[in-house]
Amino acid sequence: MDYVSALLPPVVMAVFFIGLIRVIVKTQGGANKAKEDAAVDAALARAEGTRQASTTPDA
């Protein structure tokens, strides 16, 4: 029975990891893709605006 207790944690971790990967793959694209893309685009635009504002010389 020691082998069962030794193998149980890695098997449980593997099952949860596979489940996590399946959730990630299933949630890619679909209806939320446009929302996620818009959020990323907005964050990149803010970062670019901040970067340009901080590098603009005060003449």
N, C-alpha and C positions, 0 to 999 in steps of 0.2 A: 504493500500500500504506500510505501514511501515514494515510489515512482509516480503515483497518481498525484500526490501532493507536490511533487517536484515539477510535474508537467502542467498542472492546472493554471498557475499564473501566466505562463507564456501563451497558453491556448486562449485564455480569457482575453489577454491583451491583443492577440491576433484577431480575435472575433470583433472586438471593439474597433480596432484599426481598420479592418475591412469595412465595417459599417460606416465609419467616418469617411473613408474614401468614396463609398457609394453615395453618401449624402452630398459630398462635395461635387461629385460628377453629375448627379441628378439636378443640382441647383444651378449649374452653369447654363447660361442662355435662358431661353424662355421669356416669360413676361417680365421678369425682373432685370433682364439684361440691359434694356434701354435705361432703366432707372440707375443701375449700377454704373453704366458707361457715362451717364450725365453727371453723376456724383464725382466720378474720377476726373472727368473733364473740368468740372468746376474747381476741384481742389488743385489741379495742375495750373489752371488759369490764375487762381489766387497766388500760388507759389511763384509763378512767373511774374506777376504784377509786383509782388513783394521784392523779388530779386532785382527787377528793373528799377524799382523805386530806391532801393538801397545802393545801387551802383551809379545812379544818376548824379553827376557832380553838381554842386551848388555854385552856379556861376553868377 
